[in-house]
Amino acid sequence: MLTSSALDGLRFAFGTLTVLPVRVHRWDRGAARGGMLAAPLAGLVVGGCAAGLGLLLLLLGAGAPLAAVASVAVPAALTRGLHLDGLADTADGLGSGKPAEDALRIMKQSDIGPFGVLTLVLVLLAQVAALARLYDDSWARGALAAVVSAAAARLALTLAARTGVPAARPEGLGAAVAGVVPRAAALGVTLVVTVAAAAAGACRGGYDAARTALAVVAAVGVADLLLRRCTRRFGGVTGDVFGALAETAATAALVVLCLGR
């Protein structure tokens, strides 16, 4: 049976990372810690929905490209596009070349600049192309990729919320979750997600088990490089940076999963 604290963590994860009708009862650091630790579970649900719609379209004869578009659209819809918006804002902030305070102000503006537009287009094209390749190769492989990439995307958020990573602003989601996850717990969740991904891939053989595990490791590795760049550039993390990390990790996982045969 889940404890009250664990339930508050799950509510925080699903209430802040998805549009699912989950009411968040607590916004304190303890609930935020539980929510960030449970973030990959939210990714599992989002990825399952993405894979489900993709498989349904394939069953109806829509073809791999349309199934791939649908599987990319579902996570965007289930997050109200906030992660994609964060990706675009972070790209504009990093590309501005301005001091941290000015870059953060650019990121808070409602419009999207050229760096943001270009980044969105390239990332979405990469995600659709990778999933189309995977669905064309095997329905099961494409569905697994949709789930694993979504879980890896939220795992990147768990790691970004680890102790030692500061917030760039005193308010907002970034400030609410910055530094709430102990490093050991973050590494533990990473190990669990990696092993679970490898076990899922093992259903298709040892090669797929290794590739799926590598996809998770690559996803969080690339996301951590971006995280380090953002903390140096902005002085810490923001909600936009968290969104950028999620989309970056998802894209990296899909690219790795579509390599080879």
N, C-alpha and C positions, 0 to 999 in steps of 0.2 A: 504494500500500500504506500502511495506517495505521501510524503509529509507535507505540511502546509507550506514550508519553505520551498520545497521542490515544485509544488503546484504554482506558487507565485513566480518562480523562475520560468516555468513553461508558459504561463500567461504573459510574462514579459516578453519572451522570445516570439511567441506567435502574435501577440498584440502589437509589437513594434516592427517586426520584420515581415509581416504579411497583412493582407486586408481581411483575413478571416475574422469573424465576429467574436473576438476574445477580449474580454474586458480586463485591463491591467489594474489590479487593486493596489499594488505597491510600486513606488518609483524610487525607493531608497537603494543604496549601494548593494545591499544584500540581494534584493530582487534582481538588480541589474547583473550581478555576478551569476546568479542562477540562469538568467536569461541568455547571457553570452555563452555560458557552458552548454546550454540546450540549443544554441543556434543551428547546429547541424541537423537536429531533428526537424526544425522548421524547414530546412533545406530539403530534407527527405520528403516531406509532404509536398512542397512546391515541385520538386523534381518528379514525384510520382504523378502529380496532376499533368505536368508537361508531357511525360511519357505516355500517359493514358490518352491524351488528345491526339498525340502523334500516331499512336497505334490505331486509334479509331479511324483516323483519316486514311491510313494505309489499308485497313480492312475494307474501307469503302471505295478503295481504288484511286485515291487522290494522288498517290505517288510520293516518292521520297522528298522532293523539294518542298512541296506544300506541307508535308508532315513536319519537316524541319522548321519551317516558318512558324507553324503552330506551336511547336515545342519551345521556340525562343520567345514567342508572344506570351505564353502562359506565365512564366516568371515575372515578366514585365507587368502583366495585368495584376498578378497577385501581390505585387509590391507597389502598386500605383505608379510604376515607372520611377520610383524614388532612387533606385540604385543606378539606373541609366542617367537620371538627372545629376546624381552625384558624380558619376563618371565624367559627364560633360563639364560640370562646374570645376572639378579638380583639374581637368585638362586645360581649361581656360586659366585657372590660377597658376598652374605650373608653367604654362606657355607665355604668360604675361611678361615674365622677366622683371616684375616689380618687387619691391620689398614685401616682407611677409604681411604687414598690416594692409597694404594696398591689394595684395593678391587675395587675401581673405575677403576684402570688401567686394572684389570682382566676383568671387565665388558666391556671394550672397545675392547678387543681382539676379533678377528674374529672367533676363535674356540669356541666350547662348551665343558665345563668340565663335570665331572660325576654328579655333583649336578644338572646342567642344563638339562642333558639328562634324568635323573630320574624324575625330576619335569615335564618336557614336557610329558613324557610317561604317568605319573599318571594323569595329568590334562586332557589330551586328552582322555584317557580311561574313566575318570569320566564323561566328557561331552558327549561322545558317548553313554555310558551306560545309563545315565539319559535320554537323548533324545530318545533312543530306547525304554525305559520303557514308556515314555510319548506317543510316536507315537503308540505303541502297545495298550495302553489303549484307546486312542482317537486321531484321526488325528487332530482335532481342538485343543486339549490340547497340543499336540506336537508342532504345529505351533505357538500357543500362547507363549509357553516356548521359542522357538527360537527367537521370537521378543522381549519378555520381558528381556531375558538374555542379548541380544545385547544392548538394551537400558540401562539396569542397568550397564553394563560394561562401557559404555561411561559416565554415570552419575557419576561413581567413578572418572573419570578424571576431571569432573567439580568440585567435592569436593576436589580433590587433588591439584587443581589450586587455592584454596581459599587463602585469605590473611593470612599471618603468616606462610605459608609453604615455606621454602627457597629452592633455587636451590643448588645442590651439586657442579655444575660446572658453570663457567661464560659464557659458550657457549652451543649450542645445543637446542633442543626443550624444554627440561626441564627448561632451563633458560628463554626461550622465554615466557613460560606460567606460571611459578611459581609465585604465589601470585597475579595473575591478577584479580581474581574473588572475589568480596566482600563477606564476610561470609553470610550476609543476602540474597544476590542473590543466593548463592549456596544452602542455605536452602530452598529458594523459589522454585528453580528448582527441588530439591529433593521432595518437597511436590507435585508439579505438576506431576512428573513422577510416584510417588507412587499412587496418586489418579487415574491417567489415567490407570495404571496397574490394580488397583482394579476394575475400571469400565469395563475394558476388560474381567477380570476374572468373573465379575458378570453375563456375558452372559451365563455362565455355572452354576450359582447359587451362593448363599451367601458364601458357604464354599470355593469355588474357588476364589471368590473376596478377601477373607481374606488371603488365601494362596498366591495369587499373590502379594498382597501388602506386605506380610511378606517376600516374596522372594526378593523384591527390598530392603527392610530394611536390611535384612540379608546380601545381596550382598555388599551394601555400608558399612555396619558395619565391615564385614570381611576385605574388602579392606582398611578401615581406620586403622584397626589393623596393616596390612602390611605396610601401609604408615607411621605410627608412628615408626614402627621398622626400616624402611629404613631411615627415617630422623635422627633417633638416630645413626644408623650404618654408614651412608654415609655423614651425615651433611646436607642432603637435598634431593631433587628429581632430577631425570634425565629422559631422554626419555625412557630408559630401565625400570625404575621404573613405569612410566606411563603405559607401555605395560603390566608389571606384574600385576598392579592393575586391568586393564581391564580384563585380563584372570582370575584372582582370583575372581573378582566380578561375571563374567559370570558363572563360575563353581559353586559358592555358590548359585546363583539364581537357576540354574538347579537342584542342589541337593535338595533344599527346595521344588521346584515344583514337584519333582518326589516322595516325601514322601506322604504317605497316599493314599487314594483312591478318 
